[in-house]
Amino acid sequence: MSLAAAITVCLVIIAVVFLVMTQHQGASSNSFIVSLIAGGAAGFAVDVTLFPIDTIKTRLQSPSGFFKSGGFRGIYSGLASAAVGSIPGGALFFCSYDTVKRVVNAQLAVSATAQPLVHMAAACCGEVVACCVRVPVEVVKQRAQTSRLGKSSLDVLRETVRSSGLSGLYRGYLTTVLREIPFSLIQFPLWEFGKHFWAQQQGIAEVSALQAALVGAVAGCTAAALTTPVDVAKTRIMLSTGQSKEELYLVSVMRSVYMGEGVRGLFAGVGPRVAWIGLGGFIFLGVYAKISSGLVL
């Protein structure tokens, strides 16, 4: 698929999701607002709490190497951009995810055995929409994390826009989407299945927020480990400042990493990534479950 075609597909998905959200917002506005608030809170909680681990993971994946990218110094570099972007990113994801899931089930009366397909479709739509916010945040955050001069998020933002324009903030957008979609295809069906199975075993309708968090951690660890090579490529693309097309394509970057560093290079940072996303799944999905179950509007 060409770059233009891929971008067109993403824009169509975004337009369809927002159309669905607009059409059904009036009938279930409370659910929409709950998703908005709970998703935003969950995004903020996980991104700010686990930021140091994310910094270490990013520096391990940097082509400059861990210590040349800062080592353990300044592990909170880029925190401002992460904090600012985490709330809208989490809110957009869960508003899209919950709305698509709710509408598809209402319109198509999907059977229980086909529910994983609904969860996959909803998660994919959520990721495409949320990445509109996440990618600029990731670009600024990761460049601040690997800056040898300890630049602030604002300095990195100005420098990126000055050198590459606004399009520079979306460097790696398609790669990020291509990483997040496989990740969500694994994580969210596992999370939903795990919650349903655990609830059945206890003879209850819904698991507790703590149980939802534990299932989220397992699902997150599994998805994180399996999608690490794509994450490595995404990090290299976002950190790249060159204009070579080879530096901007997922397959080319993964091939380059494999040829230069082998399988070990493709799984650089897998330990911190699994730890970060495992804990992140616990916090993100646990906070979302707690707030969404307790929020009455």
The 8 nearest C-alpha neighbors of each residue, nearest first, counted from 0:
[[1, 4, 5, 2, 3, 6, 8, 7],
 [2, 0, 4, 3, 5, 6, 7, 248],
 [1, 3, 5, 4, 6, 0, 173, 7],
 [4, 2, 6, 5, 1, 7, 0, 8],
 [5, 3, 7, 1, 6, 2, 8, 0],
 [6, 4, 8, 2, 7, 3, 1, 9],
 [5, 7, 9, 3, 8, 4, 2, 10],
 [6, 8, 4, 10, 5, 9, 3, 11],
 [7, 9, 5, 11, 6, 10, 4, 12],
 [10, 8, 6, 12, 7, 11, 13, 5],
 [11, 9, 13, 7, 12, 8, 14, 6],
 [10, 12, 14, 8, 13, 9, 15, 7],
 [11, 13, 9, 15, 10, 14, 16, 8],
 [14, 12, 10, 16, 11, 15, 128, 9],
 [13, 15, 11, 17, 12, 16, 18, 10],
 [16, 14, 18, 12, 17, 13, 11, 19],
 [17, 15, 19, 13, 18, 14, 12, 20],
 [16, 18, 20, 14, 19, 15, 21, 13],
 [19, 17, 15, 21, 16, 20, 14, 22],
 [18, 20, 16, 22, 17, 21, 15, 23],
 [21, 19, 17, 18, 23, 24, 22, 16],
 [20, 22, 18, 24, 19, 23, 17, 25],
 [23, 21, 19, 20, 24, 18, 25, 26],
 [24, 22, 20, 26, 25, 21, 19, 27],
 [23, 25, 28, 21, 27, 26, 20, 22],
 [26, 24, 28, 23, 27, 22, 21, 29],
 [25, 27, 23, 24, 28, 22, 29, 30],
 [28, 26, 24, 30, 29, 25, 31, 23],
 [27, 29, 24, 31, 25, 30, 26, 32],
 [28, 30, 32, 31, 27, 296, 33, 295],
 [31, 29, 33, 28, 27, 32, 34, 97],
 [30, 32, 28, 34, 29, 33, 94, 35],
 [33, 31, 35, 29, 34, 30, 36, 28],
 [32, 34, 30, 36, 35, 31, 37, 291],
 [35, 33, 31, 94, 37, 32, 38, 93],
 [36, 34, 90, 32, 38, 33, 94, 37],
 [35, 37, 39, 33, 38, 34, 32, 40],
 [38, 36, 287, 40, 34, 290, 39, 291],
 [39, 37, 90, 89, 41, 35, 93, 40],
 [38, 40, 86, 90, 89, 42, 36, 41],
 [39, 41, 37, 43, 38, 42, 44, 36],
 [40, 42, 283, 38, 44, 286, 287, 39],
 [43, 41, 89, 85, 39, 86, 40, 44],
 [42, 44, 85, 86, 40, 46, 41, 45],
 [45, 43, 41, 42, 47, 46, 48, 40],
 [44, 46, 48, 283, 279, 42, 43, 47],
 [47, 45, 43, 49, 48, 50, 44, 42],
 [46, 48, 50, 45, 49, 44, 43, 82],
 [49, 47, 45, 46, 50, 44, 51, 43],
 [48, 50, 46, 52, 47, 51, 45, 275],
 [49, 51, 53, 47, 52, 46, 48, 54],
 [52, 50, 54, 74, 53, 49, 75, 55],
 [53, 51, 55, 54, 50, 49, 275, 56],
 [52, 54, 56, 50, 51, 55, 57, 49],
 [55, 53, 51, 57, 52, 56, 74, 144],
 [54, 56, 52, 58, 57, 53, 59, 51],
 [55, 57, 53, 268, 59, 54, 271, 58],
 [58, 56, 54, 60, 59, 55, 53, 61],
 [59, 57, 65, 61, 55, 60, 56, 68],
 [58, 60, 65, 56, 268, 57, 61, 55],
 [61, 59, 57, 58, 267, 231, 268, 56],
 [60, 62, 58, 63, 64, 59, 57, 235],
 [63, 61, 64, 60, 235, 59, 65, 58],
 [64, 62, 61, 67, 68, 65, 66, 58],
 [63, 65, 62, 61, 67, 66, 68, 59],
 [66, 64, 59, 58, 70, 68, 67, 69],
 [65, 67, 70, 69, 68, 64, 71, 58],
 [68, 66, 69, 64, 65, 63, 70, 147],
 [69, 67, 145, 66, 65, 58, 147, 70],
 [68, 70, 66, 67, 72, 147, 145, 71],
 [71, 69, 66, 65, 72, 68, 67, 58],
 [70, 72, 74, 69, 73, 55, 66, 65],
 [73, 71, 69, 70, 74, 75, 76, 66],
 [72, 74, 75, 76, 71, 69, 149, 144],
 [73, 75, 51, 76, 72, 54, 71, 144],
 [74, 76, 73, 78, 51, 77, 50, 54],
 [77, 75, 144, 73, 74, 78, 143, 151],
 [76, 78, 140, 143, 152, 79, 80, 144],
 [79, 77, 81, 75, 80, 76, 82, 50],
 [78, 80, 82, 81, 77, 83, 152, 76],
 [81, 79, 83, 82, 78, 77, 136, 140],
 [82, 80, 78, 84, 79, 83, 85, 136],
 [83, 81, 79, 85, 80, 84, 78, 47],
 [82, 84, 80, 81, 85, 79, 86, 87],
 [85, 83, 81, 82, 86, 136, 87, 88],
 [84, 86, 43, 42, 88, 82, 81, 87],
 [85, 87, 39, 43, 89, 42, 88, 84],
 [88, 86, 90, 89, 85, 91, 84, 39],
 [89, 87, 85, 129, 91, 86, 90, 132],
 [88, 90, 42, 38, 39, 92, 86, 91],
 [89, 91, 39, 38, 35, 87, 92, 88],
 [92, 90, 94, 129, 88, 89, 93, 87],
 [91, 93, 125, 129, 89, 95, 90, 94],
 [92, 94, 96, 95, 38, 90, 34, 97],
 [95, 93, 34, 91, 97, 92, 96, 35],
 [94, 96, 125, 98, 93, 92, 97, 99],
 [97, 95, 121, 93, 125, 99, 122, 98],
 [96, 98, 100, 94, 99, 93, 95, 101],
 [97, 99, 101, 95, 100, 96, 94, 102],
 [100, 98, 102, 121, 96, 101, 97, 103],
 [101, 99, 97, 103, 98, 121, 102, 96],
 [100, 102, 98, 104, 99, 103, 97, 105],
 [101, 103, 105, 99, 104, 100, 106, 98],
 [104, 102, 106, 100, 105, 101, 107, 99],
 [103, 105, 108, 101, 102, 109, 107, 106],
 [106, 104, 102, 103, 108, 107, 101, 109],
 [107, 105, 103, 104, 108, 102, 109, 101],
 [106, 108, 109, 104, 103, 105, 102, 110],
 [109, 107, 104, 105, 106, 110, 103, 111],
 [108, 110, 107, 104, 113, 111, 114, 103],
 [111, 109, 113, 112, 108, 114, 104, 107],
 [110, 112, 114, 113, 109, 115, 108, 117],
 [113, 111, 110, 114, 115, 109, 116, 117],
 [112, 114, 110, 111, 115, 116, 109, 117],
 [113, 115, 117, 111, 116, 112, 118, 110],
 [116, 114, 118, 188, 117, 113, 119, 112],
 [117, 115, 119, 114, 118, 113, 120, 188],
 [118, 116, 114, 120, 115, 119, 121, 100],
 [117, 119, 115, 121, 116, 120, 188, 122],
 [120, 118, 116, 184, 122, 117, 121, 115],
 [119, 121, 117, 123, 122, 118, 116, 124],
 [120, 122, 96, 118, 124, 99, 123, 119],
 [121, 123, 125, 119, 124, 120, 96, 183],
 [124, 122, 120, 126, 180, 125, 121, 119],
 [125, 123, 121, 127, 122, 126, 120, 128],
 [124, 126, 92, 95, 122, 96, 128, 123],
 [125, 127, 129, 123, 128, 124, 130, 92],
 [128, 126, 124, 130, 125, 129, 176, 123],
 [127, 129, 125, 126, 130, 13, 131, 124],
 [128, 130, 92, 126, 88, 91, 131, 127],
 [131, 129, 133, 132, 134, 127, 128, 126],
 [132, 130, 129, 128, 133, 134, 127, 135],
 [133, 131, 130, 88, 129, 134, 135, 84],
 [132, 134, 130, 136, 135, 88, 131, 137],
 [133, 135, 137, 136, 130, 132, 172, 169],
 [136, 134, 168, 138, 137, 169, 133, 132],
 [135, 137, 133, 134, 139, 138, 80, 84],
 [138, 136, 134, 140, 135, 139, 141, 133],
 [139, 137, 135, 141, 136, 140, 237, 134],
 [140, 138, 136, 142, 137, 141, 156, 155],
 [141, 139, 77, 137, 143, 138, 142, 80],
 [142, 140, 144, 143, 138, 139, 137, 145],
 [143, 141, 145, 144, 139, 140, 146, 238],
 [142, 144, 77, 146, 140, 141, 145, 76],
 [143, 145, 141, 76, 142, 77, 146, 54],
 [146, 144, 68, 142, 143, 58, 69, 141],
 [147, 145, 143, 148, 149, 144, 142, 150],
 [146, 148, 149, 68, 69, 145, 67, 150],
 [149, 147, 146, 150, 145, 143, 69, 151],
 [148, 150, 146, 147, 151, 76, 143, 73],
 [151, 149, 148, 143, 154, 146, 155, 152],
 [150, 152, 154, 153, 155, 143, 77, 149],
 [151, 153, 155, 77, 154, 80, 143, 156],
 [152, 154, 156, 151, 155, 157, 80, 150],
 [155, 153, 151, 157, 156, 152, 150, 158],
 [154, 156, 158, 152, 153, 157, 139, 159],
 [157, 155, 153, 159, 154, 158, 139, 152],
 [158, 156, 154, 160, 155, 159, 161, 153],
 [157, 159, 155, 161, 156, 160, 162, 154],
 [160, 158, 156, 162, 161, 157, 163, 155],
 [159, 161, 164, 157, 163, 165, 158, 162],
 [162, 160, 158, 159, 164, 163, 157, 165],
 [161, 163, 159, 160, 158, 164, 167, 157],
 [164, 162, 167, 160, 159, 161, 166, 165],
 [165, 163, 160, 166, 167, 161, 162, 159],
 [164, 166, 167, 160, 168, 163, 169, 159],
 [165, 167, 169, 168, 164, 163, 170, 160],
 [168, 166, 163, 170, 165, 169, 164, 159],
 [169, 167, 135, 166, 165, 170, 138, 159],
 [170, 168, 172, 166, 167, 135, 134, 171],
 [171, 169, 167, 168, 172, 237, 166, 236],
 [170, 172, 174, 237, 173, 236, 175, 169],
 [173, 171, 175, 169, 174, 170, 134, 176],
 [172, 174, 176, 175, 171, 177, 5, 6],
 [175, 173, 177, 171, 176, 172, 233, 249],
 [174, 176, 178, 172, 173, 177, 171, 179],
 [175, 177, 173, 179, 178, 174, 180, 127],
 [176, 178, 174, 175, 180, 179, 173, 181],
 [179, 177, 175, 176, 229, 180, 181, 174],
 [178, 180, 182, 176, 177, 181, 183, 175],
 [179, 181, 183, 182, 123, 177, 178, 176],
 [182, 180, 184, 183, 179, 178, 185, 177],
 [181, 183, 179, 222, 180, 185, 184, 186],
 [184, 182, 186, 180, 185, 181, 187, 122],
 [183, 185, 181, 119, 182, 186, 180, 187],
 [186, 184, 183, 182, 222, 187, 188, 189],
 [187, 185, 183, 218, 189, 222, 219, 188],
 [186, 188, 190, 189, 183, 191, 185, 184],
 [187, 189, 191, 115, 190, 118, 186, 192],
 [190, 188, 192, 187, 186, 191, 218, 193],
 [191, 189, 187, 193, 188, 192, 215, 214],
 [190, 192, 188, 194, 193, 189, 187, 195],
 [193, 191, 189, 195, 194, 190, 188, 196],
 [192, 194, 190, 196, 195, 191, 189, 214],
 [195, 193, 191, 197, 192, 196, 198, 211],
 [194, 196, 192, 198, 193, 197, 199, 191],
 [195, 197, 199, 193, 198, 194, 192, 200],
 [198, 196, 200, 194, 199, 195, 193, 201],
 [197, 199, 195, 203, 201, 206, 200, 196],
 [200, 198, 202, 196, 201, 197, 195, 203],
 [199, 201, 197, 198, 202, 196, 203, 195],
 [202, 200, 198, 199, 203, 197, 206, 204],
 [201, 203, 199, 200, 198, 204, 197, 205],
 [202, 204, 198, 201, 205, 199, 206, 200],
 [203, 205, 198, 202, 206, 199, 195, 201],
 [206, 204, 198, 203, 207, 195, 194, 197],
 [205, 207, 198, 210, 194, 211, 208, 197],
 [208, 206, 210, 209, 211, 205, 289, 288],
 [207, 209, 289, 211, 288, 285, 210, 212],
 [210, 208, 212, 207, 211, 285, 213, 289],
 [209, 211, 213, 207, 212, 208, 206, 214],
 [212, 210, 208, 214, 209, 213, 285, 215],
 [211, 213, 285, 281, 215, 209, 210, 214],
 [214, 212, 210, 216, 215, 211, 281, 209],
 [213, 215, 211, 217, 216, 212, 190, 193],
 [216, 214, 280, 212, 218, 281, 213, 217],
 [215, 217, 277, 281, 280, 219, 213, 214],
 [218, 216, 214, 220, 219, 215, 221, 277],
 [217, 219, 186, 215, 221, 216, 220, 189],
 [218, 220, 277, 216, 222, 280, 217, 221],
 [221, 219, 277, 273, 223, 217, 222, 218],
 [222, 220, 218, 219, 223, 224, 217, 225],
 [221, 223, 219, 182, 225, 185, 220, 186],
 [224, 222, 220, 273, 226, 221, 225, 219],
 [223, 225, 221, 227, 222, 226, 273, 220],
 [224, 226, 222, 223, 227, 221, 228, 182],
 [227, 225, 223, 229, 224, 228, 222, 182],
 [226, 228, 230, 229, 224, 266, 225, 223],
 [229, 227, 265, 231, 230, 266, 226, 232],
 [228, 230, 232, 231, 227, 178, 226, 233],
 [229, 231, 227, 233, 228, 232, 234, 178],
 [232, 230, 228, 234, 229, 233, 60, 227],
 [231, 233, 229, 235, 230, 234, 253, 252],
 [234, 232, 230, 236, 231, 235, 174, 175],
 [233, 235, 237, 231, 232, 236, 238, 230],
 [236, 234, 232, 238, 233, 237, 239, 231],
 [237, 235, 239, 233, 234, 238, 247, 171],
 [238, 236, 234, 239, 171, 235, 138, 170],
 [239, 237, 235, 236, 234, 142, 240, 141],
 [240, 238, 236, 237, 241, 235, 246, 247],
 [239, 241, 238, 242, 237, 236, 163, 246],
 [242, 240, 239, 243, 246, 244, 247, 238],
 [241, 243, 244, 240, 246, 247, 239, 245],
 [242, 244, 245, 246, 241, 247, 240, 239],
 [243, 245, 247, 246, 242, 248, 241, 251],
 [244, 246, 243, 247, 251, 248, 252, 242],
 [247, 245, 244, 243, 248, 236, 252, 239],
 [248, 246, 244, 245, 236, 249, 171, 243],
 [249, 247, 251, 250, 245, 246, 252, 244],
 [248, 250, 252, 251, 174, 232, 253, 247],
 [249, 251, 253, 252, 248, 254, 232, 255],
 [252, 250, 254, 248, 253, 249, 245, 255],
 [251, 253, 255, 249, 254, 250, 232, 256],
 [252, 254, 256, 250, 255, 251, 232, 257],
 [255, 253, 257, 251, 252, 256, 250, 258],
 [254, 256, 252, 258, 253, 257, 251, 259],
 [257, 255, 253, 259, 254, 258, 260, 264],
 [256, 258, 261, 254, 260, 255, 259, 262],
 [259, 257, 255, 256, 261, 260, 254, 253],
 [260, 258, 256, 257, 255, 261, 264, 254],
 [259, 261, 264, 257, 256, 258, 263, 262],
 [262, 260, 257, 263, 264, 258, 259, 256],
 [263, 261, 265, 264, 257, 266, 260, 256],
 [262, 264, 266, 261, 265, 267, 260, 257],
 [263, 265, 260, 267, 266, 262, 261, 256],
 [266, 264, 228, 262, 263, 267, 231, 257],
 [265, 267, 263, 264, 269, 228, 227, 268],
 [268, 266, 264, 269, 60, 265, 263, 59],
 [267, 269, 56, 59, 270, 271, 272, 60],
 [268, 270, 272, 266, 267, 271, 273, 227],
 [269, 271, 273, 272, 268, 274, 267, 56],
 [272, 270, 274, 56, 273, 268, 269, 275],
 [273, 271, 269, 275, 270, 274, 276, 268],
 [272, 274, 220, 276, 270, 223, 275, 271],
 [275, 273, 271, 277, 272, 276, 278, 270],
 [274, 276, 272, 278, 273, 277, 279, 271],
 [275, 277, 279, 273, 278, 219, 274, 280],
 [278, 276, 216, 220, 219, 274, 280, 279],
 [279, 277, 281, 275, 276, 280, 216, 274],
 [278, 280, 276, 282, 277, 281, 45, 283],
 [281, 279, 216, 215, 283, 277, 219, 278],
 [280, 282, 212, 216, 278, 215, 279, 285],
 [281, 283, 285, 279, 280, 286, 45, 284],
 [284, 282, 41, 280, 45, 286, 285, 279],
 [283, 285, 287, 212, 286, 280, 282, 281],
 [284, 286, 212, 282, 288, 287, 208, 281],
 [287, 285, 289, 41, 283, 288, 284, 282],
 [286, 288, 284, 37, 41, 290, 285, 289],
 [287, 289, 285, 208, 291, 286, 290, 292],
 [290, 288, 208, 286, 292, 287, 291, 285],
 [289, 291, 293, 287, 37, 292, 288, 294],
 [290, 292, 288, 294, 293, 37, 289, 287],
 [293, 291, 289, 290, 294, 288, 295, 208],
 [292, 294, 290, 291, 289, 295, 288, 33],
 [293, 295, 291, 290, 292, 296, 33, 37],
 [294, 296, 293, 33, 292, 291, 29, 290],
 [295, 29, 294, 33, 32, 30, 28, 293]]
